[in-house]
Each structure stands twice: as structure tokens, then as C-alpha cells.
Amino acid sequence: MATDETRQGWYFGWNIVAAATLLTCLTVGMRLGIGPFFLPMSDDLGFSRSLLAGIIAIGMLFYGLAMPLAGYLVGRWGTRAVLLLGTAIVAGSTIWTVFARTPLTFLLSFGVLMSVGLAFTSPVALTPVISRWFTRQRGTALFFLSTGSMAGMAFMTPILTFAIEAYGWQGTLLGFAAAFVLVTIPAALLVIRDNAPPGTDLLPGQSGAKAAAAAAQNDLLGFGEAVRTSPFWKIFIGLFACGFSMNLLGTHGVPMLMDHGFDAMTSSTGIGLIGLVAIVGTMILGRLSDKMPRRNILFAIYFIRGLGFFALLLVGTHWELYLAAAIGGMVWAGSIATSSAILADVYGVRLVGVMYGWAYLGHQIGAMISSWLGGWGYEMYGTHWIAFGASGILLLAAAFISLRLPDRSLALRQVQAA
């Protein structure tokens, strides 16, 4: 049966999506927007660049390691409790960071604790509740989280840069924590609801069979059985390639373009264009993912992105750079949303949080390796082809592996066979 909310023309699940998108903008914007803080922190604390970079790298690792824990706790305690716990950790770690003066205390406060707090308020913690509330439009709803991620990277960086220039890095960090608390607590208490209505967002006549199938999916496998099935590892490999490529471009994209003859402004504009176009791209891909096989969407994302990395190595003029960035931006942010939607389709919403958390760990492992390989490859061989070529190959491999994922209509049967 259709729910009252659906019949009245507005589905409450979209309120949850809006709140989750805003939280994702803040979380990802801070976790991936370290650049403006780097030099002010290094100068004020007297840390070398390599020392601070090491602390940030460890923080990225703990951000990834906390993802499976966040997914597990959401399943045990519920989304609201995990969001509130993450908010408390972010607030406490921020205060500690402002007063930390030694490498060890800064590592523990900024590198470890803040990363854990942000992981508890990340898309991994929010994907299960959205998956519960949406069946017919699950892809579209989850893609909004990717839109929030891209908005965080596109808009938070200039905002943080301005704030640091005006108030210093400590004041900016405290201001971020205050804004984070003011957004997260009301969202968790007033908007986030784990219990979705019967039939979710399905249209009249759709809910009966699909709700029964979803319930059967949820009880099909335990976590230990699920991680031994092939769809999980195909998603894991794809997210490894995703994290490898995204972090490589974020860390070494501008230096690579400058080494190839572009000035700093042109290089940063080209990379920034990817994030801006990605906001539009996620909206289009989200709609398509509810109308086409999701594995085909994931194939297209990885395949076009893989070709884009080779294109960035070969561009020689401004218009070639901007064209490559615009095309790449259309598929830049869709892999995580599509992967989480496929996990929900295959394993059911009961397991999607912990499964997504463990799969996202592959994303962060790839991110760490590419950070190192981008610098090492250039220092050893004087070329960016080592890292960027490897990224292109990994993405193309992930594209063809994605074609082996089960379609929604066959997901239950193939997991049983696996």
C-alpha cells in the first residue's frame, strides 16, 4: 500500500536525504579540505611538512578504519546514536587539537580522534537509513550524498581559506566545530528516523511484492557469509580504484599539470572544474541509476574516468584541459553512490552499513597508496605516468569487473549461488 506521505505528495524520506546531504558536505569538506590548514598549521606548530603530511596520512587511514565500525554501530545502536557520538568526538577532538602542541598530541587529536568522529557522521553512517527509506528511487537518493561530497570539496575549501586568513586556523577549526554541532544535533534528533514506513517510496501496486523480496533479502545472509561472496569483492576492488584515483588527483593533479607546462591558476581551475561539473553529473547519474542496470552505470563511471586520467597526461592546451575536466567531472562522484546502492540491492538494507563500511576501507587503502606513489614515482623516474597511468589502468579494470556484478532482478539468486 502507498503510504500517507506518498499520497500527500511529499515523502518524508527526502527530508532525511536533505539533512544527510548537508552533513556529508560538512564532513567530506573538512576531511578532504585539509589543504588550507596545511601551511598555517605547519608554521604555527613548528612541524616539518613531512611530519604534518604523515599525521594527515595516518588520519586518512583511521578515517577508513573507522568506517566499518560506524556501519556496525549503526546496525546495533541506530543512526541517531552514532551521529550524536560522532558529533561529540568531533567537538572534543577539535578543542584538544587547538591546544595540542606536540606531534603526539596533535596526531591523537587531529589525526586519529577527529577522523573517527567524522567517519561516524560520514556517508557510511547515513547510507543505511536512506536505503531503508527508498526502494524505487534508491539510486537518486544515494546520489545526493555524492552531491554533498562534491559540494563540500568545491565550496568548503574557499570558505575555510577565507576564514583562516581572517581568524587563524585555530579559530576556523573551532568555528567549524560549532557549525557542525549546530547542524548535526538538530538533524539527528528531529529529522533522522531509522524506521521507514511500509512500502517506502514505492507506488501503489508495487509495494507488496517488493517489500516481501526486500525482507527476504535482509534475512538471507549473515555478515561473515556476505563478505565471502563475489559481489562484495568486486565492489571492494572498484572502490580501491576509486580511492586511488580521487586522492591521486586531489594530491598530485595540480603539480602534474604544472610540470606539464600549465600555470598554477590554470591547473587549479582545471581540477576545480571537475568538482563543479560533478555536482551536475551526480544528479543525472542518480536518475539514470534508477532506470538502468546499476552495474552499467558503474562501468561507464570507471571506464570514462580511466580514459580521463590518460587524457589529463596528454592535454597540451587550455581548452583540451577544460574539456577533459568537464567530461571527467560528469562521472567523478558517482562510483560511491552506485556501489552503495548495489550493496543494498544485493545484501539488503540490514547489512548495507557494515558492508559499505568494509568496502570503503578499500577506498582509503587506495588513497594512501596513490599519495605515496604519486610522489615516489616522480622523484624516482621524473614522470607522472607511473602513478597516473596506474590509476587509468586500475579504473579500466574496475570498469570491466563491474560488468560482472549482478543486476537488481538477479541479485538475490546470484548471492544464493555464491
Phi, psi and omega per residue, in radians:
M1 nan 2.505 3.054
A2 -1.236 2.554 -3.139
T3 -1.373 2.817 3.085
D4 -1.038 -0.684 -3.107
E5 -1.080 -0.681 3.129
T6 -1.178 -0.746 -3.109
R7 -1.143 -0.539 -3.116
Q8 -1.367 -0.088 3.042
G9 1.689 -0.163 3.087
W10 -2.341 2.179 -3.087
Y11 -1.709 2.209 -3.060
F12 -1.067 -0.421 3.121
G13 -0.976 -0.511 3.123
W14 -1.217 -0.470 3.017
N15 -1.122 -0.696 3.103
I16 -1.137 -0.717 3.107
V17 -1.070 -0.754 -3.136
A18 -1.084 -0.794 3.121
A19 -1.114 -0.754 -3.133
A20 -1.126 -0.661 3.121
T21 -1.124 -0.736 3.111
L22 -1.134 -0.742 3.103
L23 -1.087 -0.714 3.126
T24 -1.120 -0.677 3.090
C25 -1.008 -0.794 -3.138
L26 -1.228 -0.774 -3.077
T27 -1.135 -0.945 -3.103
V28 -1.188 -0.643 3.117
G29 -1.034 -0.648 3.100
M30 -1.370 -0.785 -3.061
R31 -1.158 -0.663 -3.128
L32 -1.751 0.024 -3.131
G33 -1.845 0.698 -3.095
I34 -1.272 -0.416 -3.027
G35 -0.825 -0.901 -3.122
P36 -1.075 -0.459 -3.130
F37 -1.418 -0.347 -2.870
F38 -1.038 -1.041 -3.082
L39 -1.182 -0.762 3.087
P40 -1.025 -0.721 3.091
M41 -1.120 -0.794 -3.119
S42 -1.062 -0.784 -3.129
D43 -1.184 -0.757 -3.077
D44 -1.225 -0.693 -3.082
L45 -1.541 -0.221 -3.111
G46 1.312 0.403 3.113
F47 -1.533 2.510 3.010
S48 -1.239 2.807 3.138
R49 -1.098 -0.693 -3.127
S50 -1.150 -0.650 3.116
L51 -1.146 -0.834 -3.136
L52 -1.151 -0.667 3.101
A53 -1.100 -0.651 3.090
G54 -1.129 -0.705 3.108
I55 -1.107 -0.754 3.139
I56 -1.146 -0.686 3.113
A57 -1.094 -0.727 3.092
I58 -1.117 -0.668 3.080
G59 -1.067 -0.700 3.095
M60 -1.109 -0.650 3.102
L61 -1.126 -0.793 3.141
F62 -1.186 -0.533 3.036
Y63 -1.051 -0.744 3.100
G64 -1.247 -0.716 -3.125
L65 -1.147 -0.529 -3.135
A66 -1.355 -0.247 -3.123
M67 -1.074 -0.885 3.111
P68 -1.054 -0.634 3.104
L69 -1.125 -0.723 3.107
A70 -1.068 -0.782 3.119
G71 -1.099 -0.681 3.114
Y72 -1.152 -0.776 -3.111
L73 -1.179 -0.589 3.071
V74 -1.075 -0.705 3.106
G75 -1.164 -0.559 -3.098
R76 -1.552 -0.777 -3.015
W77 -1.800 -0.406 -3.052
G78 1.770 2.764 -3.064
T79 -1.119 -0.764 -3.066
R80 -1.023 -0.823 -3.099
A81 -1.106 -0.697 -3.119
V82 -1.208 -0.690 3.089
L83 -1.089 -0.751 3.139
L84 -1.168 -0.693 3.082
L85 -1.103 -0.787 3.113
G86 -1.066 -0.683 3.109
T87 -1.110 -0.750 3.107
A88 -1.078 -0.708 3.136
I89 -1.154 -0.741 3.117
V90 -1.074 -0.792 -3.140
A91 -1.107 -0.826 -3.137
G92 -1.130 -0.741 -3.132
S93 -1.181 -0.557 3.101
T94 -1.128 -0.811 3.118
I95 -1.065 -0.753 3.115
W96 -1.106 -0.704 -3.125
T97 -1.068 -0.723 -3.110
V98 -1.066 -0.578 -3.108
F99 -1.716 -0.077 -3.141
A100 -1.280 2.354 -3.124
R101 -2.213 -0.192 -3.131
T102 -1.886 2.734 3.125
P103 -0.993 -0.680 -3.102
L104 -1.173 -0.834 -3.121
T105 -1.173 -0.600 3.111
F106 -1.211 -0.669 3.083
L107 -1.068 -0.809 -3.095
L108 -1.192 -0.698 -3.069
S109 -1.390 -1.029 -3.054
F110 -1.431 -0.721 -3.069
G111 -1.318 -0.816 -3.009
V112 -1.670 -1.079 -3.001
L113 -1.121 -0.793 -3.132
M114 -1.110 -0.647 3.111
S115 -1.105 -0.710 3.115
V116 -1.134 -0.784 3.124
G117 -1.060 -0.743 3.123
L118 -1.194 -0.590 3.078
A119 -1.116 -0.637 -3.139
F120 -1.241 -0.247 3.103
T121 -2.025 0.300 -3.050
S122 -1.541 3.085 3.080
P123 -0.980 -0.469 3.106
V124 -1.064 -0.683 3.122
A125 -1.313 -0.386 -3.050
L126 -1.731 -0.346 -3.132
T127 -1.054 -0.756 -3.111
P128 -1.052 -0.763 -3.088
V129 -1.160 -0.653 3.100
I130 -1.193 -0.673 3.114
S131 -1.114 -0.586 3.102
R132 -1.191 -0.656 -3.039
W133 -1.449 -0.269 -3.057
F134 -2.255 2.321 3.021
T135 -2.116 -1.013 -3.115
R136 -1.166 -0.664 -3.076
Q137 -2.017 0.576 -3.078
R138 -1.067 -0.737 -3.137
G139 -1.076 -0.820 3.127
T140 -1.043 -0.783 -3.114
A141 -1.107 -0.772 -3.126
L142 -1.212 -0.524 3.124
F143 -1.172 -0.403 3.069
F144 -1.094 -0.540 3.076
L145 -1.114 -0.675 3.071
S146 -1.148 -0.624 3.060
T147 -1.074 -0.721 3.084
G148 -1.095 -0.686 3.105
S149 -1.074 -0.823 -3.125
M150 -1.153 -0.669 3.096
A151 -1.132 -0.654 3.101
G152 -1.072 -0.782 3.141
M153 -1.232 -0.617 -3.059
A154 -1.354 -0.642 -3.002
F155 -1.896 -0.535 -3.118
M156 -1.171 -0.625 -3.102
T157 -1.051 -0.891 3.105
P158 -1.148 -0.590 3.109
I159 -1.127 -0.797 3.125
L160 -1.124 -0.679 3.126
T161 -1.076 -0.802 3.121
F162 -1.084 -0.765 -3.099
A163 -1.145 -0.674 3.135
I164 -1.136 -0.699 3.106
E165 -1.130 -0.590 -3.090
A166 -1.504 -0.669 -2.975
Y167 -2.171 -0.009 -3.102
G168 1.461 2.858 -3.073
W169 -1.222 -0.592 3.119
Q170 -1.145 -0.807 3.130
G171 -1.101 -0.675 3.120
T172 -1.141 -0.726 3.141
L173 -1.130 -0.725 3.094
L174 -1.160 -0.669 3.096
G175 -1.125 -0.700 3.078
F176 -1.085 -0.786 -3.128
A177 -1.063 -0.720 3.132
A178 -1.115 -0.789 3.108
A179 -1.112 -0.662 -3.141
F180 -1.098 -0.771 3.125
V181 -1.124 -0.763 -3.104
L182 -1.140 -0.460 3.113
V183 -1.553 -0.788 -2.971
T184 -1.257 -0.775 -3.073
I185 -1.093 -0.885 3.079
P186 -1.065 -0.657 3.134
A187 -1.110 -0.759 -3.119
A188 -1.163 -0.717 -3.046
L189 -1.429 -0.586 -2.992
L190 -1.852 -0.388 -3.004
V191 -2.010 -0.816 -3.038
I192 -1.209 2.144 3.099
R193 -2.358 2.127 -3.109
D194 -1.315 -0.523 -3.064
N195 -1.507 1.856 3.123
A196 -1.445 2.703 3.116
P197 -1.229 2.757 3.081
P198 -1.032 2.343 3.129
G199 1.504 -0.167 3.134
T200 0.793 -2.212 -3.068
D201 -1.740 0.304 -3.113
L202 -1.235 2.645 3.116
L203 -1.381 2.810 3.092
P204 -0.951 2.347 -3.128
G205 1.604 -0.245 3.130
Q206 -1.664 -0.528 -2.849
S207 -1.172 -0.647 -3.013
G208 -1.028 -1.021 -3.076
A209 -1.178 -0.714 -3.080
K210 -1.247 -0.648 3.105
A211 -1.129 -0.670 3.103
A212 -1.143 -0.717 3.108
A213 -1.121 -0.686 3.120
A214 -1.127 -0.715 3.119
A215 -1.108 -0.691 3.098
A216 -1.137 -0.679 3.093
Q217 -1.052 -0.783 -3.055
N218 -1.071 -0.560 -3.091
D219 -1.667 0.089 -2.991
L220 -1.240 -0.919 -3.004
L221 -2.234 2.643 2.913
G222 -1.522 2.985 -3.094
F223 -1.082 -0.786 -3.129
G224 -1.043 -0.662 3.096
E225 -1.249 -0.674 -3.066
A226 -1.132 -0.716 -3.091
V227 -1.263 -0.149 3.080
R228 -1.656 0.058 3.111
T229 -1.627 2.679 -3.028
S230 -1.193 -0.604 -3.138
P231 -1.004 -0.655 3.139
F232 -1.057 -0.799 -3.074
W233 -1.271 -0.496 3.030
K234 -1.161 -0.716 3.050
I235 -1.128 -0.745 3.140
F236 -1.015 -0.826 -3.134
I237 -1.097 -0.732 3.116
G238 -1.084 -0.750 3.132
L239 -1.213 -0.530 3.022
F240 -1.045 -0.831 3.107
A241 -1.106 -0.645 3.118
C242 -1.097 -0.882 3.139
G243 -1.108 -0.693 3.099
F244 -0.999 -0.850 -3.055
S245 -1.263 -0.760 -3.079
M246 -1.134 -0.790 -3.113
N247 -1.250 -0.602 3.092
L248 -1.063 -0.808 -3.137
L249 -1.173 -0.705 -3.140
G250 -1.143 -0.615 -3.090
T251 -1.553 -0.738 -2.978
H252 -2.048 0.031 -3.093
G253 -1.110 -0.871 -3.136
V254 -1.124 -0.839 3.085
P255 -1.011 -0.680 3.138
M256 -1.081 -0.800 -3.141
L257 -1.153 -0.652 3.099
M258 -1.155 -0.682 3.077
D259 -1.129 -0.398 3.116
H260 -1.624 0.161 2.973
G261 1.884 -0.049 3.103
F262 -1.491 2.589 3.074
D263 -1.339 2.947 -3.027
A264 -1.066 -0.746 -3.106
M265 -1.164 -0.768 3.117
T266 -1.097 -0.721 -3.129
S267 -1.117 -0.819 -3.130
S268 -1.192 -0.599 3.091
T269 -1.130 -0.716 3.122
G270 -1.094 -0.783 3.118
I271 -1.189 -0.710 3.134
G272 -1.122 -0.553 3.129
L273 -1.090 -0.576 3.111
I274 -1.034 -0.821 -3.132
G275 -1.139 -0.674 -3.123
L276 -1.198 -0.777 3.127
V277 -1.152 -0.564 -3.117
A278 -1.066 -0.504 3.118
I279 -1.077 -0.761 3.092
V280 -1.234 -0.707 -3.108
G281 -1.041 -0.686 -3.131
T282 -1.127 -0.613 3.131
M283 -1.150 -0.718 3.138
I284 -1.225 -0.812 -3.109
L285 -1.132 -0.608 3.119
G286 -1.055 -0.762 3.098
R287 -1.119 -0.768 -3.116
L288 -1.127 -0.588 -3.067
S289 -1.204 -0.295 3.065
D290 -1.625 -0.080 -3.104
K291 -2.040 -0.363 -3.104
M292 -2.120 2.853 3.038
P293 -1.015 2.247 -3.068
R294 -1.108 -0.553 -3.137
R295 -1.119 -0.573 3.086
N296 -1.183 -0.662 3.070
I297 -1.101 -0.792 -3.125
L298 -1.123 -0.682 3.071
F299 -1.024 -0.844 -3.105
A300 -1.085 -0.700 -3.136
I301 -1.070 -0.917 -3.101
Y302 -1.183 -0.675 -3.086
F303 -1.160 -0.851 -3.125
I304 -1.168 -0.689 3.123
R305 -1.122 -0.683 3.108
G306 -1.075 -0.788 3.081
L307 -1.105 -0.580 -3.133
G308 -1.113 -0.593 3.126
F309 -1.175 -0.668 3.059
F310 -1.184 -0.629 3.132
A311 -1.108 -0.716 -3.136
L312 -1.113 -0.518 3.093
L313 -1.291 -0.367 -3.018
L314 -1.847 -0.283 -3.074
V315 -1.075 2.507 -3.118
G316 -2.233 -0.211 -3.139
T317 -2.194 2.885 -3.132
H318 -1.053 -0.822 -3.068
W319 -1.172 -0.556 3.069
E320 -1.153 -0.720 3.114
L321 -1.098 -0.839 -3.096
Y322 -1.176 -0.626 3.103
L323 -1.150 -0.792 3.116
A324 -1.092 -0.703 3.136
A325 -1.151 -0.721 -3.128
A326 -1.148 -0.755 3.131
I327 -1.168 -0.770 3.115
G328 -1.123 -0.611 -3.126
G329 -1.131 -0.493 -3.137
M330 -1.108 -0.438 -3.120
V331 -2.089 0.259 -2.995
W332 -1.239 -0.613 -2.957
A333 -1.956 0.111 -2.989
G334 -1.532 -0.247 -2.999
S335 -1.184 -0.684 -3.097
I336 -1.195 -0.784 3.130
A337 -1.115 -0.759 3.139
T338 -1.138 -0.717 3.137
S339 -1.096 -0.756 -3.141
S340 -1.164 -0.631 3.095
A341 -1.146 -0.695 3.109
I342 -1.143 -0.718 3.097
L343 -1.052 -0.709 3.097
A344 -1.163 -0.678 3.114
D345 -1.115 -0.720 -3.018
V346 -1.416 -0.780 -2.979
Y347 -1.876 -0.120 -3.138
G348 1.523 2.822 -3.031
V349 -1.283 -0.343 3.142
R350 -1.146 -0.623 -3.078
L351 -1.755 -0.115 -2.949
V352 -1.093 -0.597 -3.099
G353 -1.123 -0.925 -3.097
V354 -1.236 -0.628 3.101
M355 -1.133 -0.751 3.114
Y356 -1.149 -0.667 3.118
G357 -1.063 -0.798 3.128
W358 -1.206 -0.652 3.103
A359 -1.161 -0.637 -3.136
Y360 -1.193 -0.406 3.048
L361 -1.024 -0.639 3.053
G362 -1.048 -0.650 3.087
H363 -1.025 -0.799 -3.093
Q364 -1.285 -0.567 3.055
I365 -1.103 -0.775 3.072
G366 -1.059 -0.679 3.135
A367 -1.107 -0.725 3.132
M368 -1.143 -0.759 -3.106
I369 -1.122 -0.735 -3.098
S370 -1.192 -0.570 3.084
S371 -1.044 -0.761 3.135
W372 -1.259 -0.811 -3.042
L373 -1.132 -0.614 -3.141
G374 -1.065 -0.722 3.104
G375 -1.341 -0.791 -3.102
W376 -1.114 -0.755 -3.113
G377 -1.080 -0.696 -3.127
Y378 -1.283 -0.698 3.137
E379 -1.164 -0.633 -3.087
M380 -1.403 -0.685 -2.997
Y381 -2.102 -0.067 3.103
G382 1.167 0.469 -3.136
T383 -2.554 2.636 3.077
H384 -1.629 -0.007 -3.126
W385 -1.143 -0.479 -3.124
I386 -1.049 -0.979 -3.060
A387 -1.342 -0.822 -3.063
F388 -1.258 -0.590 3.050
G389 -1.158 -0.722 3.088
A390 -1.074 -0.671 3.122
S391 -1.117 -0.763 3.116
G392 -1.074 -0.728 3.135
I393 -1.156 -0.770 3.120
L394 -1.049 -0.724 -3.125
L395 -1.177 -0.706 3.106
L396 -1.137 -0.685 3.084
A397 -1.111 -0.749 3.118
A398 -1.088 -0.592 3.132
A399 -1.080 -0.827 -3.088
F400 -1.301 -0.525 3.034
I401 -1.130 -0.641 -3.133
S402 -1.079 -0.521 3.127
L403 -1.162 -0.267 3.124
R404 -1.570 -0.015 3.094
L405 -1.265 2.644 3.141
P406 -1.269 2.556 3.010
D407 -1.298 2.787 -3.118
R408 -0.973 -0.715 -3.084
S409 -1.242 -0.361 -3.112
L410 -1.912 0.009 -2.997
A411 -1.030 -0.855 -3.068
L412 -1.073 -0.778 -3.104
R413 -1.125 -0.724 -3.084
Q414 -1.266 -0.608 3.087
V415 -1.150 -0.681 3.092
Q416 -1.078 -0.728 3.141
A417 -1.162 -0.636 3.136
A418 -1.181 nan nan
